[in-house]
Amino acid sequence: MGEERTFSGDAFGDPPAHLWPGYFWLINDKVDEEKLLGQLRDMYSHGARSVCLLPEPPEFRPRTMGTELDVPYLGEEYFKVVRRIVEECGRLGMNYWLYDEGGWPSGGACGQVYAMDPERHARKVVTYGEFCLGPGERHEVPEGVLCAATKEGGSWKIYLPGEVVEGPHKGARFRTFFVSDVSRRGEDAPYVDVLCPSAVRTFLMLTHERYRRHIGGSFGRTVRFTFTDEPAAPYTSYSLGQLTWTDDIAEEFRLRKGYDLIGWLPWLLEEPSDDEDPEVTKVRVDFYDVWSQLFVERYLIPIRDWCRANGLLSAGHFGGEDEPRYNADAGYGHILRAMRGLDVPGVDAIWRQLFPGARSHQFPKYASSVARQKGQPYVLTESFAVYGNGLTPAQMKWVTDQQYLRGASLMVVACYPYSTRDHLMPGERPHFSPANPLWKYMDVYHAYTARLGYLLTRGRAVCSTAVYYDVRSIWAGASRRKEAIKLHDLVADVLLRSQCDYDYVDDDVLSGREGKLVVGEMEYDTLIVPATKWMEEGALKGLAEFVRSGGRLVAVEGMPYADGGRVGLEDLLPEGVERVISAEPEDLPSFVEPVVVLDPPCPDVRATKRSWEGGSLYFLTNEGRDHLRLSVSFPERGDPALCDPEDGRIYSLGAERCGEGVRLELEVHPWGSALVAFGVEAEGPLRKFVPDGRRIPLGEGWKLRPLRRYVVGESDFEVTQLLSSPVPAKLGDWAEFLGGNFSGDAEYSVSFDCPPELSSLPAVLVLGDVRYACEVELNGERVGRRIWEPFSLDVSGKLRPGRNELKVVVTNTLANAILDPEVLKRWDKMDGPGWNIFYHKLARKFERDSLPSGLFGPVRVEFGSYG
């Protein structure tokens, strides 16, 4: 990891390829090698220096998606194509992500693992059948079921195979519990039991080993990472009456917990309740604990070991990691435990799981906490799938900043479709490709994200506070789950809004620990523990040892207990419990040192810090819509510099010394960010424009003409160059002039006079509100492009005395063309795979938000000076 510890100004300007965003390249149609190579070069020319080829064979989701990849998945022709792509990536200097599945979820090789041994590899759950026995009726429990049970009142009576059940009195229920194969859901490729060692070995043989034979020479160079996507054990669902299972789980449960599982099945398949016997809750917690261990040991670790043996890092993410409840409701069981099973832990942000003004959540910290503790600089995010084609560059920046501040550093963007013909048009939007009007601007976003990733992989995170992740209360269910999640989210929100950084720890980390809380490369002097009764007893002992060694323990809304309240911290720490701080969530900033101090306080700002020998970096983001002017105090003694990820340059900043630190006056735009470094060499001072009040308003006299139009054709997206004359127009939504269904480029133009005495002064063109990207030309000279706020450009030296000609080409999103009523009417009539699927319906809902398009202003030229 040595290369990730040091800072280089040159590398900041032009980071290594793996730090540049790469696209999920959906290979969803008949393969044409030249078309593939052309698309790869198109991505590269737009600054996407990574790529993640995602094959979608016909057997992936034939009912809903109807993909038509025509080379057999994992066959010789398929690997011939992959090898050619990897060779071209090597020639271009691109990074190739090795995606390990045909579609998703990972683990089944698109049905081929199942086909190798359907009985052993089948995905299994325990379910039950229910019927009644009349008084005096007898029924022998058949072989092949796990058990049977009758329930009278609130108690279950268990019968094993071969035992006889007699018909009970009126009102009793009789259930038989058996294993059911749930590998096949409809016509999709059958999935497998990822808790089965044989299935995972077969998966590695069919996928990873074959990739090694065909492209192994590029491992560790062009190919650095594998990507496992949403692998999952069968999930427990009380509404469906199913329980996570694998063939030997009962045996493993007895080995690990010391008692029998089978006799508890009737209780485990009942909805948890607040008044249930605590022993039932304990069994449920133990059950989740066991199968989530098996998931890591039997799926994630074998893949990680294979990757390490072959010079690769295993990366990926899990479905539903954005919601704490999915520790119980999804197929990974324990998110921090699962993250530890990857070399590069990751998350995804899809269908607006993160979105400005709607949802900001801490879930990327689940991955980054594990990475920090491992000393691993990389954290993956797969972002933007099903955000829709109304997604704007400013929204992309907000979602990227939000995740990178919380620890992400590698970006895979969804999606670049190989084909958008016919039924593939609705697809997994947004489409990033020449079919997207904003594609020509994406190089700006790619460079910004790569440089941000470079900075945030330097050195180590600086963080001395840990927060306990109460996964066991989530497993326990009922109000125990709801209260744990509520407090989990509230603690995170309070800390982040106070610019306090932290990592997560759990029972696995705390159990068996003595003394200080050192986890890998991270050491924590403060541990925040939300109230719980279900901590593992060994973890509770670890808390007591932490307090004895001088650590600061903050108990939020109550002292922690283990195993349903059976053991309390005061039982283990009778003479030191007074050293434990009791606090409410809103009190937490009093006990945690913030990364920076803001004046005035601002809850929209988030902050994180990294350091390396001789230097440090602070990343601040504004998640709100206010334009902020802040006094920010940093605990540093050196000279500050601003690292600008948009242009890749470093500027020195003027600062005021204050006590033991440095105070800066920072301006942060809505949804903006700032990267302040110490101990780095600047190229020169930051030139800040200071307006003097003189300005030329440009509110009247505008003309408008469309230049390029993107439409939804009968069989594909179409782009048309337009030859039209400018017409008088007003600033604002261009729908009045171009129609509400216009997607593409339109040129605003205006002539204005500049007094001679102002023409040679420093000047800035302020465009105000632009929806959603623009390129500016003044007097025939290109000025520049902007894709997010501030929509302002330096025009010093470009103004003429007298008459000036300004042109602003504005580009909107593809949403207007897609939401054309005639298009929707046509699509709604279509039937069959690909049309009107869930992804389309959700994207369509989101796309409505971005329909207003054009140059809204107010537009003006401001004069002043550079300080």
N, C-alpha and C positions, 0 to 999 in steps of 0.2 A: 504493500500500500504506500510505499515511499513517495511515488509520484504524486499522490493525492495530499501529501502533507505540506508541500511547499507552494509558494506563490510566484508567478511570473507574469509581468505585465504583457509580454508578447503572447503568452498562452491565454491570458484573459481576452485579448483582442481576437484571437483565433483559436478557440478551444479544440481539444481532440474530438474526433468524429463521434465517439460514443456519447458525448454530452449534448450533441445536437438532437433535436426531436426527430423521431422516426415515425413513419405511418404504418398502421395496420393496413397492409396492402391486400385487399380482399380478392383472392384469385377465384372468381365465381363463375367463369365462363370458359368456353373453348379456348385452348391455349394457342397463342401465336407468339413465337419467341421474339420476333422483331418488335411486336407491339409491347411485350413485356420490357424489353431493353429500352425502348423509347420512353416508357413511363418511368422506369428507374432513373434515367438521365433527366427526365423532367423534374422529378423530386429533387435530385441533386442540384440542378440548376436553380431551384428555388430555395436552396439552403437547408433542405432536409437531408442531412448527411448520415442518417441512420434509416434503416428500413426493417420492418417485421412482416415478412411474407406469411399471410394467413390463408391457407388453402381451405376452400369450402366445397368439398366433394358433393356429388348429387345425393349421396346417402346421408348427408349431414342433417338436413331438415327438409325432406322432400315435400311434406304437406304445406309448410308455411313459406319456405324461401325459394325452393325450386332452382338452386344453383346448378350450373352445368359444366363444372370442371371436367374436361374430357380425357385427361390422362389418369389412369388408376392411381388413387392415393397410395403412396408408399411403394409404388411399382418402379421399375427401372426407368421408364420414360419420365415419371415424376422427378426422380432424382437427377436425371439428365438436365431437366429444366432448372432445378434448384442449383446444381453445380454451376451452370452457366450464369445464373444470377449472382452467386457468391463470387465467381471469378470477376464479373464486371464490378461488383462492389469493391473488390480488392484493387482493381485498376483505378477506380475513382477515389479510393481512399475512404469509402463508406464503412459504417459499422452495420453488421447483419445480425439481427436478433433471431435466434433459432427457436421458432414457435413449435411446440411439441405435439400438436393435435391437428386434426382435420375438423375445423369448427371449434366448438367448446361444449362442455367442460373437458379439461384434459384428463387423460388416464385410460381412455378406451380405444384409441387409435381408430376412431370413427367406426366402431363396431367390430374391428378385427380381433381385439383381445377377447371379447365375448365369444366370437366364433371359434377360437382356438380350444376353448373348454367351457361350453355354456353352463354346465352344472356347477363347476367349481368357481368360475369367475362371475357368476350371476350376482347382480346387486340385490341385496336381501333386506327385508324388514320383518319384524314380528308384528302380526296382526291377530285378530280374533274373530270367531264366529259366535253368535249368540242365539240361543233358542231356549225353549221352556220344556221342563219335564213335569208331567203331572204327578200328583201324589201317588206314591207307590211305584212309579216307573223307575226302571234301572237302566243305566247306560255305562258301558265299559269304555274308559278313555283309551282311544286307539293308539297304537304305535305310530310314530311319525309326527305326533304333536308334542309340543314342549310340556304342556300341562293343561289342566282344566281347572275351573274354579266356580264355586257358587257363592252368591252374596246374599246374605240376609241381614237387613238392617244396614250397618256400616262396615261389616267385616266380611272378608273373603276367606273361603276355605279351599285349600289347594288339593288337587288330585293329580297324581302322576300317571303316565301311560300304564295301562293294565289294571288300574284301580277302578272300582265300581262306584258310580255316583247314583244315589237314590233320589227320586223326585222329592224335593223339599215342599214345604207348605207354600201357600199362595203368596205371591209377591217377590219370590226369590228369582235371581238371574243365574243362568248357566252359560259359561263361556269356555270355548276351547282356544288355546293360544298356539299358533303355528307360524312357521317361516314361510314367507311369500316372496316370489321372484318379481322384482319391480324394474328389471333391466330395460324392458320395452315399454315405452310410453307412446302410443300411436305408431306411426311409421318411421319415426326417427331412428337413427343408428342406436343400437342397444348400448347402454352404459354398463359399467362393471362395478364390482366391489373393490374400492381402493383400499379397504382394510385387509384384503386378501394378498398375502405375499406372492403367491403364484401369479395373480393378475398383474401385479406391479412388475415382476420380473419379465413377464411376457410383453408388457407395454414397453419396457426399456429395450428389449430385444427387437421389437418391431419398429421402434422409432429411433431412439438415441443411437443404438448400435449401427443401424443402417445409415444414419446421418454421418456417423464417424467414418464409415467405410467410403462414403462418397465425398465428403467435404472436410474430413478430419485434418487435412493439411492446412486448413484455414483456422482451426481452433486456436484460441489465444491471441489471434491477430485480427482478421476481419470478423471472425465470430468469437465474441467474448462472453455472451450471455445466452442461456436458455430461458424460455418463457413458458411457465406452466400456468394455465388459465382456468381459474375457478374449479379445481378438482374438489370433489365433495363426497363424503360418505352419505348414505341415505339418511335423510333428516327425520327427526322425530316430529310427528304431528298428531295432536290429540283430536283435531277435527277429522282427520283421515283415519284415525285409529291405527297408527303405525309407529314402530319403535326402531331406532337404528340397530343394525345387527350385522354380524359376520359369523362364520361357522364356529369359530372357537372362542367367541367372546365370553360365554359363560365360564369356560375353563380359565381364561385370562382374568376374569373378574375375581374368581375364587383365589387365584394365585396372588393377585395384587391387593385385594381387600380382605381376604380371609373368611368370607362367608358366601353362601349360595345366592345366585341371582334369580334362578328360575322361579322360586317361590314368591318373588316380589313382582312378577310381570303384571298381574292384574292391577296393582297399585300404580306401576310405572306408566300404564296406558290410560290412566285417568287424569283428567285436567287437575293440575295442582290447585290446592285451596289453602286458605289461611288457617283453617281449623283442622288440617290433617295432622296425623300423628307425626311428631318430629322425626321419628325413626324412618318414616316413609320419605320425608324430605332428604334425610341423610343418604338413603339408598339412591335417590334420584341424583344427588350431587356426586356420589361415588360412581354411578353409571356414566355420567358425562365425563368424569375425570378419566375413566378407563378408556372409553372409545376415542376420546380426543388424544390420548397418549398413543393409541394404536395408529391413528391417522398420521401422526408425525413419524413414528418409528417405521411404519410399513410403506408409506408412500413418499413422504418428503425426504427422509434421510437417505433411502436408497438412491433417489434421483440426485440429491446433493452430493453423495459420495461418488456416484458415477461422473458427475460434472467435474468435481475436483480432480479425479483420477485422469481426466482428459483435458485439463487445462482450461476449464470453463467455470463460470459462476452460475449457480442456479438462481433464477429470479421468477417472480410471478405474483399472483394475488388470489384472493378468495372471494367468492360471491357473497355479498352482504356484509363486508367488513365495516361499512359505513354506519351500521346500526348495532349498538351493543346487544339488543335483543337477539340478534342472529347467532350469538354464541350458543343459544339454546335452540333456535329455529332453523338454522342452516347446517351445512355439512362440514364445517371445520371444527366446531365445538369449543375452541379456546383460542382466541385470535392471537394473543401474544405467544402462546406455545407454538401455534402453527407458523407464525412469522419467524420464530427461531429455527424452524426447519429449512429455511431458505438462506442462501448466501446473500441475496439481494431481496429483502422483503419489499412488498409493494401493495398498492391499493388501486382501485379504479374510481373515477368520478364520472358517472354516466347519468343520463336523463335527469340532469340538474340536481344531483345529490349535493353539489356545491354550486351556488349561483348568487351573484350580487343582489342584495335586497331581499333574498328569499331564504337561503340557508348557508350559514358558515358553521362548520363543525370541526372538531379536533381529530377526526379519525386518521388522517395521515400520520399523526403522532404515534399510533400503535406500531406502525412500521418503523418510523424513525427512532423510537425509543430502543427497539431491538437492535437496529443498525448502530446506533451510537454505542450501546453497551458492547457490541462485538468489535468496535473499532472499524466498522465498515462504512465508507463514505457514501455508498450508493443506496438510494431508495427509489423505487420505481413508482411512477404513476401512469396508468392508462386512462386517458381523459377524452371527454367530449362525445363519446358514442351516444346517439339518440338525443343530443342537445338540439338537433334540427338544423336546417340550413338558414335559420335566422340568426345563428351564432355570429357575433361580431368580434373583431379583433380586441376591442376593449374588454368584452366579457371573457375572452380567452386569457387575456393578461391577468384579470382579476382572479380567475380560477387557478391559473398557474402560480401567481404570487401567493395565494392563499395556501396552496399545498407546499410550495418550496419553503415558505417561512416555517411551516410545520415539519420540515425535514426532507421533502422529496428532492431529488436531484437528477433523475433520468425520466424523460418524457416519451411515451408512445401515444401518438395521436390517432384517434379513430374518426374517419377512415378514408383511405384512398382506394376507391373501387376500381378493379380492373375493367369491369363492364358495368354500364348503366342502361343497357338496352332493355326495351320492353318491360317485363315484370321486375327487372332489377332496378328500375328508376326509383321507386319509392324507397327501397333499400334501408340500410342502416345510416341514416343521415345524422350529421352533415357529410356531404360529399366534398372532399378536398381533392381537387383536380382541375384541369382546364374548364370543366363544366361549372365551376364556382367563380362568380365574378371577382371575389376577393383573393383568388389564388395568387394573382400577380403581386400581392402585397405580403404574402406569407413569409417571404425571406426576412422581413423585418422582425416578425414574431419569432422565427426560428433562431435568428442571431441573438435576440434578447434572451430567449430561454436557455440557449447554450452557454452564454456568458454568465447568466445567473447560476446555472448548474455548476459552472467552473468555480465560481467564488464560494459556493456553499458546499463544495467538497474539499476545500482547503483546510488543513489542520484538523482540529477537533472542536466539537461543540463545547461551549462553556455553559454548564448547567449543574447546579448543586441541589436541586429540589426534585423529589420523586413523589408521585401520586400512586396510591394503591388502586389497582384495577380489580374491582370486586366481582370477578366472574362467577364465583360460587353462589352468590346471592341471585345472580341472573339464572343460573341453573336451577336454583331452588324453586323459582317460579312464584306465581300468584303476586300478592302485593309486595313480597320480598323483592321480586324482580323489578317491579315498577319503581319502587322507592330507590333501589340501588342505581338504576339507570338515571332517574331524575337527579340524584345527588352527583353521580358521575359527570353528567353533562353540566350541571351547575358549577361544580368546582372548576372544571376546565374553562368555562366561560368567564368566571370571575378572574382567574389567573391571567388568561390571555388578554382580557380587556384592561388589565393593570400592567401590561408589558412584563409579566413574570413568566419565564420559560420553565419547563419541567419535562420529566420523562415519566413513563409508566413502569411500575413493577408489579409483580403478582406473587402468588403463593409459591410458585416454582422458584422464584428468585429469593424469597425471604426464608423459606424452609431450610433448616439446618445451618443457618448463618450465625456467625459469632462476631461480635464487635461491630465495627463500622460497616456502613452499607456501601460496599465496593462491588460494582457489577461490571466485570470486564474492565473497560477503559474508563468507566464513569464512577465517580465517588459522590455520594449525596450526604449532605449534613442535615437536611430537612426532609422529613417524610410525612406526607399528608394522607391520612387514612379516613375515608368516609365511614360513617357508622355501619357496622355489619355484625351479624351474629353467625356468619357462616365461613369465616376464615379458617383455613386448615390449621390444626393445632401447632404443627411444626412452624408455620409462618408466624403464628402469634408468639411463639417462643423467640423467633428471630426478631420481632419487634421489641420484646423485652431486652434482648441482648443489645439492640441498637440504642435503647435509652440508657442502659447501664454504661455503654461506652461513650456517652456524652452527646449522642445524636438528639436532634430536636424532633419530637413526634407531636404532630398536630392532629387531634382527633376531632372530626367534624360531625356535629350533631350527635355525639355520643361515643362512648368507649367501644373499642372493638372486642368481639367475642368470637370464639371458635365453636364449630360443630353445634350450631343451633342455640348457642347461649350457654352451653354446658361449662365452658371454661372462659373466664374473662382475663383481661390484661392485668387487672389488680390481683388476680390469683397468682400470676407468675412474677409480679413485680410489686410485692406488698410494701416495700420500703422506698420505692422510687416512683410510684404512680403519680405522686404530686408533681413530678417533673413533666408530666404529659400536659400539653396545652389543649384545653377544650375551646372550640371555636365554632362559630357559625360560618357558612360559606362567605358571606360578605366581609368577614374579618380577615380572610386569608392574606390579602396583600400586606397586612401588618407584620406577618411572619416570614415573608419571602422577599428577598432582595430583587428588585426589578432589573431588567437588562439595562434600561436607561430610565431617566427621570424626565418627565414632560412638564412643561409649564406653558399654558395651563394643562391640567390632566385631560386626557382625551381617550375615551373608551373605544374609539374606532381604530386606534393604532395598535399594531402587534409588533413584537420585536424578538429577535434572536441574535445570538453572538457565536462566532467561531474565533479560534486563535491558533497561531502557529508561532514558531520560534521567531521572535522579533516583530510580530505583527498580529493584528486582529481585525475582525470584520463585524459590522453591525448591519443587519437587514431590518428595515422598518417598512411596514405596509400600512396604507390607509384603506380600510375596507368599507368606508362610508363615502357618501356623496358630497361632503363638505370640502371646500378648499381650505387646507390647513396651513397656518403659519405658527410654528411651534418653536419654543426654546427647549433644546434637548441637551441634557447633561450626560456625558459619557465618563465612566470611571477609567480614564486614560490620561497619560502625561505627554504623549507624543503629538505630532502634527497630524491633523485629520486630512483626509482626501476623499473626494467623491468618485466612486467607480460607476461609470455610466454604461449599463449593459446594452443600451441602444446603439451607441457608436463605438463601444469598446475602448474608450479612453478614460484616463484617470486625471482628475483635476484637484489641485490643492484648494483648501478652504481656509478662510479666515476664521479664527476661533478666539474665544475669551477663556482665560484660565480662571477656574473657580475651585478653590479649596484643593481637593485631591483629584480634580478632574478637568474636563474641557466642556465648555458650553457652546453650542452652535445654534444659529437661527436657521431653521429649515423650512422650506416651502414644499408641501406635499399636495399634489393635485388630487381631485377625486379619483378613487381607485388607483392611486399612484403609489410609488415606493421610492425608497432611498437606500443606497448602499454606501456606508461610511467606513473607510478603512484607516487604520493607523499602522505606521511602519512600512508603508509602500511608497515607491517613488512616483511622484506626479509628473505629468508632461507639461503642466503649466497651470496657472490659476484659473478657477472657474469664473467666466465672464458672465455676470448677472445683469440682465437688462433692467434699467430703472426708468420707467416712463416719466416724462416731465409735464404731462398734461396736454401737450399738443398732439392732435390727431386728425386724421381725415376719415370721417364716417363714410362707409360705402353701403348705404342702405337702399339706394335707388339706382335705376338705370340698368338693371341686370338683364341679361339675355340668357337663354337656355337652349341647348340642342342635344339630342341623344347621339351618342357615338357608337355604342356597341350594346346589343340586346341579347339577353339569354332567355330562351323560351323552352318550355316543355313540349317537345314535338310528339308526334304520334308514336314514335318508336325509340326516341332518345332525346337527350338535351341538345339544343341547337344554339349556336352563337352566330349572330349576324352583325356585320359591319354596316352602319347606317350612314347615308349621305343626306343630310338635311341642313336647312338653314336655321340660324338662331332666331328665336322668337322672344319677344318681351316676356319677362317672368318676374315673379316676386320670390324673395327668399322664403324658405319654408318647405313644406312637403311638396315634392314635385308631382304628386299624383294628379293635381289640377291640370298639369300641362302634359304629362307623359302617360297618365293612367295609373291606377293603383296596382296593376299587374306588371309594371315595368321593373325588370331586374337588369342591371348592367351599369354602364358608364354614361354619364351625362356631363356636358361641359357648361359651366356657368362662366359668363364673361361680362366684364364691365370696363368702361373707360372712365378715367378720373384725372383731374388736374392736381399736380403737386407744385406748390409754390417753390420757386427757385431756392429760397433761403432754407427750405427743409429737405430738398432732394439729396443733399450730401450728408445729412445727419444719420447717425445710427437709427435704424427703424425696424419694427417688427410688424408683420402682417398677422392680425388676430382674426381667425375665422369663426370663432364662437363654437356653435353646435354643428358638428358634421356627422352625417349618418350615411356611410360608416367609415369611409376611408377616402383619402383625396391625394391628388398630385397637383402641384401649383406651378404655373408659368407666369412670369412677369416680363413684359416687353420682349417676348420671344425667347427668354432665358429660363431654363428649368431652375426652380427654386428648391423643391424638395417634396417629400411625401410625409403624411402623417396618418397613423392608423388608430391612435387613441389620444386622449387628452395629455398635454395641451395641444390644441389645434392651432399652433402658432409657429411662424417661420421667420427667420431673420432675412430681411430684404435690404439690409444696409448695402449701399453701393449699386443697387439694381434699379433704383428709382430715377426717373428723368425729370428735369425741370419741365413743367407744362404737362402735356398729354401722356398718360400711361395706360397700358393695356394689360389687364389682369385676366387670367383664365384659371379656373379651378375645376378640375375633373373629379367628380364625386362618384364613388362606387358604392352601391348598396349590396344587399345579400340576395341569395337565390330564393328567399322566402316568397317574395311578391309573385314570381313566376309560378312557383309551386301552388300557391294559394289562389291563383286565378280561378274564379268560379267555374269556368269552362273546363279547366284541367281537372278540378276536383270532381265535377260531374262525370267526366270521362273515366277517371280512375275509380270512382265509386261503382260504376257499372261493370268494372272488370272483375273477373272471378278466377280463382286458381291461385297457385303458389306465388308469393311475392306481392300480391295486391292486398291492400287494406289489412296488413298485419299489425300487430300491437305496436311495433316500432314506428310505423308510419303514423298511426293515430296519435301517439304521444308526441312525436316530432311536429306534427301538424298543429297541435295545441300550442307548443312553444313558439312556433314560427310566427304566430300572430303578433307577438310582442315587437317584432322588428319591421313591421310594414311601413311605418312612416320613414321616408327616405329623402335625402337631398341636403342642400346647404341651408341651414336654418339661421346661422349668424348669432348675434350681430357681427358684421364684418367691419373692420377698421384697420387703418395703418396708424401705429403709435410711434411717436418719436421720443427720444431720450438719450441715455448714455449707458455705457457698459462700465460697471464698477469692478 
